Structures are given as C-alpha cells and as structure tokens.
C-alpha cells in the first residue's frame, strides 16, 4: 500500500438563506412571494382560530388580543416557514403553470397602412 493521500471532494456548503431567497425570487418571481405570504396568512389565521377556540373574548379588545396573539405566534414560526416556502415554491409554480397553461406568445405588430399612420399623426 502506498502512503499517497486520496483526494476527496468535500461537499459544498449551502449558500446563506438570503442568497437562496434571492435566487428563488429571481427564478419564480411573484409565485415565490405569494407562496410565502399565503403561508403566513394561513399560519396567522390558524393560530388566531386556535386561540379563539380556547378563549372566549367578551369585548372588542379581547378579540383584538386573540388576533394579536395569533400574529405573534405566526411571527414565531417564521424560521420554520421560510425553508418550507423555499421547498414549496417550485411545487406551487409547477402546479400553477400546469393549471394556467403555457404562456401565449405576444402578437406581432402589424405594419400600419397610410390611413392609420395619418390617424396616429393627427392624434399626436
């Protein structure tokens, strides 16, 4: 046996979360933002509903307290929701694009005849 070390490729570390989010937005755009926001709203509504089932608010301030507690609990789940949104966005995009169908190509501009050009010149 020889004493020559064997080169092993070390696994590449994951990029920071901020770079992954930027890449996600660059690739999926609005779908990524909507996925994250919908998850946030659903989380907030679920916590608010769960709290209201356990607490019977008797005044408007009690209702606002339940909603506020739902918002705080939803904010506490943000470190969990961000990676879930990163994982779900490609799936949501695939379903959305399949449901919506392929993008239609824009219609080509047709050349104007002399009458239409004159009409546009008169309007300007």
Secondary structure, DSSP 8 states (H G I E B T S, - for coil): ----------------HHHHHHHHHHHHTHHHHHHHHHHHHHHHHHHHHHHHHH----SHHHHHHHHHHHHHHHHHTHHHHHHHHHHHHHHHHHHHHHHH-S-----------HHHHHHHHHH-
